[in-house]
């Protein structure tokens, strides 16, 4: 059966897939979040963008999205898969440990932000019921954007996730409350909330009990077939059934998706499920972001930019301050509270749902709903920028408390380590074992805090800053070790450090032979390609386990290492051989 090119669904699908194929690699190349790219694509190809020109230029039909509503279900499915993947990273034990953050700070953040925004809108002339609806809508933050930016394992990620989880759980009760506040509503609205709570609780308990019994058997059967397709089908089936069950009970489908992820996380198959569903989650999330961009009408924004700018700034400021104060009361670090506050400042995709509900309940006028929908779309668009601003603010706030005094820096005449991840910590442990003094520099606040608590001499700072490099006193250091997992930054830093200190021994971590050669050209004394040595050791283990004699194996490994050494020497134009690990003659003889 042939598919017509003028089929709207087919045309829109091609545009979305093409956008994903262009946006993700292009923005990754420039180390920019693809979130912004997808939103810009939505602005460009949406009805308010190039879509307005299809009458004059019919060929634009094939590169624009003609029907926003046709792709909305895919966007919603992306959010469902996102919550499912978050559940896979959690466990019921961890969730129980977060109960104070979820139901304590999460409730206070939502209620406090909604109250302040609602009161401000009422003072500006909005009725109490409408102000309450707008306050609850704008107090929500975006799970779909925030968590991919920070994850759930860092201090900021854990704080944000706890509050976002409460907001997701509170979405359906909020909708019922707005229905109860409608001018035409009776007492049935409030009784409906109690009914939803009862049905939702029974559904969650039933899913938990049934899932613990059924899921291990289901995935065991799928695993025995050794069919990735069947495993994927089983995973998607669990997500769909869980989402449908919670929706039928009156809860949000994302609650079911999160619960499905939690149940699978308790099984031994969670890693395989996480890997096999990741591409679908990323693509569907991209579709959601495109729909966000399609909601932005640039002409309307230009015409009303003062009011829109004031509204966006006000919402972000209120939510950021409330979140910051609550986390500080909860004894979070200053930088963590500030970064989380800015990250949670923008509205959410669920804000659009609550705004539509408030308008349908006649709590606000359609024009008012349209204005705040535009504010929400702008807020979603700037979320990555708020995340970056939060990291900058956090670094500046944390720097005074995490940086040692100048005398501490001067007291370290030994080795300087740039980067304190797994490689940097291992080098530090070896230096300490042999009594060699060192000072480490790390730009990640959480890593620095953990290292300082373990009594490692770690300085918080970004080596890109010139003043920090001056404080390191490279002329008095015995050696400099670059351990960052960023090839471009490592090369640039090596060039800069070599220009500052021509005789300083610089040892750098390289990814492969090509990166090592580039580092030698940049002026390092030694470059250690981590993938080469691990690959050679892996090859040695495979050959020995296959029954090949140890002598020939070691000889071939030595030949391969020498071949790579000569390759690096040739590419880097070195006069000497690079210092890769050598094999003793006694090993070859054995």
N, C-alpha and C positions, 0 to 999 in steps of 0.2 A: 504493500500500500504506500503510495507516494505521499510525501508531506508537502503541502503547498507553502511557498515562501511567504505568502501574505497571511499565513496563519499567525494571529497575534501571540499566542502562547509560544509557538516555535521561535518567532522573531525575538521575543523578549528573553527566552532562554539563551539564544545565541549571544545576545548582548551581555547578559550576566556572565556567562562562561568566558566570553572574550575579555570582559573587564577583570575577572579574577586572574586570567592568564597574563594580563598586562600589569595590573596594579601590584600584585604580590611581589614578583621579582624586581620590578622597577623601584618600588619604595624600599625593598630590602637592600637593594644595591646602594642606596643613599642613606641607609640606617634610619629611615623614617617609618613611623608606624603606618602599616597599610590601612589602619582605621580611617585616617584622613583621606587616603586615596580613594577608598570605596565611597565615602561621603561626597567627595568632589565628583566622582563618576556619576553618582545619583543626581547631583545638581546639573551636570552637563547633559545627561541623556534623558532626564525626566521631562514631564509635561511642561514645567516652567522653564526648561532650558532649550535644547535644540528641538524638543517636541513641539514648540510653538511655531517652528518653521516648516513643518512637514507639508503644510498646504502649498507653500511656495516651492519647496524642494522635495518632491515625493521620495527621492532616494534616501532621505534622512529617516524614513520609516524603518529601514532595516538596521539602523544603528542607534535607535532610541527605544525607550520603553513606553508603549502606548497605553498600557492599563496597569496602574499601580496595584489595584486590588488583586490582580491575577497572581502577583508574586508575593503578596502579603502572607499567605499561608507558609511559604518557604521560609520567610523571615522569622515567623513565629516558631517554626520547627528548629531553626538555628538556635533560638534562645532555649528551647527545650533541651537540645543536645548539649548546649553549654552547661546548663544546670546538671545534666546527667554526668558530664565529664567532671564537674566539680565534686559531685557525690562520689565518684570513683576515687578521688584523691583523699577522701575523708574516711572516717569510720565512726560507728556509733559511740565508741569510747571518746574519740576526739571531740565529737559534737557535744557530748555530755559535759566534757571539760570546758566547752565554750559557752555553757548555758548562761553564765553571768554576763558575758559580752553580748550574747544574742538577745536575751530577754531583759537585761538590765540596761546597758548602754544603748542597745538597738532600739528599745522602746522609748527611752528618754530622748534619743536623737530625733526620731520620727515625730514624737509628740511635741518636743520643744521647737523644732524647726517649723512644723505646721502651725503651732500657736503664734509664733512671732510673725510669720508671713501672713497668716490670716488676720491678725490684729492690724498689721500695717495696711493691708488692703481694705479693711473695714474703715480705717481712718481716712482712706482716700476715696470713700464713697460707696464701696461695695457692701451689699447687705450681709448680715451675719451668716446666713446659710451658704451664700455664694462664696464668702470669704473663707468659710470652713472647708468647702470643697476645693477651692484653689490652693489653700494652705496644705491640705493633705496631698494633693496632686504634685505640687512643686517640691514638697519635702522628700519625695522619693528620689533615689539615685540609681544609676544605671548598672545593673549587674552585668549586662552583656558587654559593656565597655570597660568598666573598672577592673574586674578580675583578670581579663587577659592582659591588662597593663601591669599588674603587680603580683598576680598569682595569689596563692593562699598560704604560703609557707613563711614569708617574711613577716616582720612585726606589723608593717603597714597592711600587708595582704590579709593577715588574720583579723586585724581590727576592722578593715573594710568589709570583709566577708561576714563577720558576725552581725554587723548592722544591716548589710544587704539581705542576709538571710531572714532577719526579722521583717524587713520590708516586703519580701516576697510572700512570707506567711500572712502578712497583714493586708495584702492587696484585696482579697475577696471580702473580708470584713469591712474594709473601707468602702467598697462598692455598695455593699448592703446598707451601710450607714448613710451614704448619700441618697440611696433610694428611700430610706426612712425619713430623710429630711425634705423630700420633695413636697411641694404644696399639695399634691393630690394623694399623698401617701397616708395610709391609716396606721393602725397598730401592727399590721401584718409585717411591716418592715423590720421592727425590732424582734418579733417572734421568729422571723426568718433567720436572723443572725444566730439565735440559739439552735435552730434546727440544723443550720449548716455546721455549726461547731460540733453537734452530736454526730451527724452523719460523717463529717470529716474525720473525727476521732476514731470512730468505728472502722472506717475505711483504712486509715493508716495502720491501726492495730492488725486488721485482717491481712493487709499487704505484708506487714512485717513477719507475721507468723507463717503465712503461705510462702513468702519468698525464701525464708530460711529453709523450708522443706523442699520446694520445687526447684529453685535456681541451681543448686549444685548438681542435681540430676540432669537438668536441661542442658547445662553447659558441658557436663561430662559426656553426654551423648553427642553433642556437636563436636567436641574435641576428638572423639574416637573416629569420626568420619574423616578427620584431617582435611576438611574442606573450609577454606576461609570464607567462602560465600555463605555456607550454612551457619558459621559462627557469627558472621555479620547479621544475617537474618534473625538469628536468635536474639542478638543484642538489641536490634531495632524493635523486635517484637516486644521485648520486656519494657522498653521505653514507652512504646505506644500504649500498651495495656495499662501501665502504671499511670500515664497521663490521662487516659480516658477514664480510669477509675476515680481519680481525684476530681476530674471535671464533673463527672456524674454526681459526685457527692457534694458539689458546690464549691470545691476548692479550685485553686489555679492548677493548670496542667504542669507548670514548672515545679510545683511541690511534688507531684508524682514522679517527675523525672529525677529530681534530687533524691527521693526515697529509693528509686530503682538503682541509682548509682551507689548509694550507701549499702544496699543489700548485696550488690555484686562485689563491692569492695571487701566484703567479709568472706568472699570465696577466693580460691586460688587462681581464678581466671581473670581477675580484674586488670592485670597488666595487658593481656591479649585484647581484652575488650576495649581498653583505652586506646591502644595503638590502632585497632582496626576501624574505630569510629571517628578518629581524629580528622581525616580529610573531609568527611561529611559535615562535621561541626564547623570547620573553618570556612567551607564554601557557603553553608547556610547562614553563618554569621555575616559573611560578606554581603549576602542578599539583604539581610536586615539593614546593614549600614547603607546600602544603596537606597533603600526605601526612606531612610532618614534624610539623605541628601535630596531625594525627590520632593520632600515636604518643604524645602527651602525655595521660596520665590524671591530671587535677587531684586527684582523691581520693587516688590513690596517692602523688602528690608531697607533698600535705599530711601524709599519714600518715608519710612517711619523709624529711621535709625536712631534718633535721640531717645525716643521712648523705649525702643527695644534694647538699646545699650544699657539704659538705666535699669530696666527690668532684669536683664541677665546679671548685671553686676550686683543688684540687690539680693537676688536669690542666692547667688554664689556666696556672697559675703555672709548672709545670715546662716546658711547651712555650714559654712566653713568654721565660723566662730562657735556655733553650738557644738559641732563635732569636736573641735579643738578643746573647748572647756570640759566637755564630758570625759574625753580621754585623759586629760590632765588630772581631773578628779579621780579617775581610775588608775592613776599613777603610771601612765604611759610616759615615755621619754618625750622631751620637748620637740625634737625633730620628727618623731613618729606621729605625734598629735598634729603638728602643723601640716605634714605631708598628707596625712589621711583626711584632714579637714578640707584642704583644697581639692583633693581627689573626689571627695563626696559632694562637692559644691554644686555640680551641674544637675539638672533634672534627669529623669529616666524615660526609657521607652514606654514604661507602664504609666508615666504621667499622661501620655496621650490617651490611654484607655480611661483613666479617671476623669480627665477633662471631658471626654465624650459622654461619660456617664453623668457628669454634673450638668452638662448642657441638655441631655435628654431628660433629666429630672427637673429641668426648668429652674435650676439654682443659679445659672449664669446665662447670659445672652449668647447666641451663636457668634456674634462678633467678638465678644470677650474670649470665648473659647478659641477662636481662630488666632487672636493675638498671642495668647499664651502657648498655643501649639507652635507658633513660630519661635517664641522664646525658648521652648523646649528643644526644638530642632537645632537652634544656634548653640544651646548649652551642650547638647550631645556632640556637636561638631568640635567644640573647644575642649572636650574632656582630655584628649591627649596632651594639649597644651597646659591644662591645669596640672596634669600629672608631672610634666617636666618642670613646671614652676614649683610644684611641691617638693620635688627632689632638690632643687636649687636652694629653696628656703630652708629645708631640713639640714642641708650641709652647712649652711651658714650659722644656723642656730646651734648645731651640735659641735661645730668646730672648736669653740672656746673650751668646752668641757672635755673633749676627746683629745685635743692636741696637748702633748706634754710641754712643759716649760722650755724656754730656749736653752737653759742649762742642761736639761735632759738630752736635747739634741746634740749639744756640744760634747756631752760625756760619752758619745758613741763614736769612737774613731775607727770602728771596724767596717764590716760589710753593710751595704745599704740594699735592702730588698724592696723592689717596686712591685706591689701586688702581693696579697696575702690570702690567696685561695688555697686549694689543696696542694698545689705545687710549691707555693711560697711557704706554707706552713711546714712542709716536709723539709725544705732547705733550711728553714729556721731551726727545726729540731736537730738536724745534723750539725749545724754550726754550734748550737748550744752543747751538743754531746761532746764536741771537741774543744770546748772552752773558747770559741771565737765570738767576740762581741758583734752585735748587729743591731740595726734599726730597720723596721719594716714600715712601708707607706702604703695605705689602702684607702680607696675612695668610697667604699661601701660602708655606710654607717653601721649597719647590723653586724657586719664582719668585724669591724673595729671594736665594737662594744663587746662582742663575744671573746675576741682575742685578748682585750685588755682585762676582762674578768678572769681569764686563764693565765694572767701574768706575763703575756707576751709584750715586748716593747714595740707597740704599733702606733704609728702616727697617722691621724686622720687627715687626709688632704688629697687634692687632685694634682698630679704632676704636670698637668697642662698649665697650671698657674706658675708664672715666672718667679714670684716671691717665695713659693715653697721650695723650688729648686735651689734658690740662693740659700735658704736656711739649712739645706742638707749638707752644705760644706763639702762638696765633692772633692776639692783639692786635698782634704785631709782623710778621705775614705780610703780603705785598702782595696775595696772591690765594689762593683755595682752589679746586682743581679736583677734582670728583667723577667718576671714570671707571668705577665698578663696574658690572657687568652684573647688578645686582639692584635692580629698581625700588622695592621696598618699603624696603629698607635705604637707598637713595639719598635717598628722601623724608624718612625719619626722621632721617638724618644731617644733611640740609640744615636741617631745623627746629632741631635741636640746635645746629648751628654758628651759625645766625643768632641764636639766643637768647644765645649766648656772645659774639658779636661783631656788633653791629648794622650796622657800616659796612664789614665785610669783603666785597670782591667774591667772590661764589661762582658758579662756572661749573660746570654739571652736564651730564653725558651723559644724554640722554633717549631712550627707545625710539621714541615716536611723539608725535603732537600731544597726546593725552590725558595722557600721562605728563609732557610738558613743561608743560602747564597746571597739573598737580598740583604740580610742582616750583616753579613761580612762586608758587603759593599758599603753599608751604612757606618761601619767602623767598629763593630764589636770584636772583642778578643776571641771569644768562643761562642758558637751557636750550637745548641743541643736540640736536634730534631726528635721530638718525643715519639712521633708516629713511626719513625724508621726503626728505632731500637725495639719498640714494643712489637712491631711487625716481624722483625728478625727473630725475636724470642718466641713469638707464636709459631713461626715457621719451624724453628728448631724443635719445639714440643711436638708439632704434628708429625714431623719426619721420624723422630725417635719413637713415638707411639705406633707408627706404621711399621716399625721393625728395622729401619735403616740404621746402620752402625753409627756409633757416636762420632768416631774419627772423621769419616767423610762428611757428616752433617756439620760439624764444627768448621771443617775446612771450607765447605761451601758458604757457610754463614760469613766466615772471614773474607772470602772472595767477594761476596755481595757487599759487605760493609766497605771493603777497599774500593769497589766500583762506585759506590755512592760517595765516598770520600773524594775520589778523583772528579766526580761530577760536580760536587760543590766547589772544589778547588778551581775547576775550569770556569764554572758559571760566575764565581766571585772574583776571578783573576787573582787568586792568592799565590804568594810566593812559597808558602808552606802548606803542609797538609792540615786540614781541619781536624780538630781533636775529637774524633769519634772513638768509642770504646774499642780498645785493642784486645786481641786474644793472645794469651801467653803461648809460647812454643810448647810448654808442657801439656797444654790442653790439646794442641794439635797432635802431639805424639801419642796421647792417650786414646 
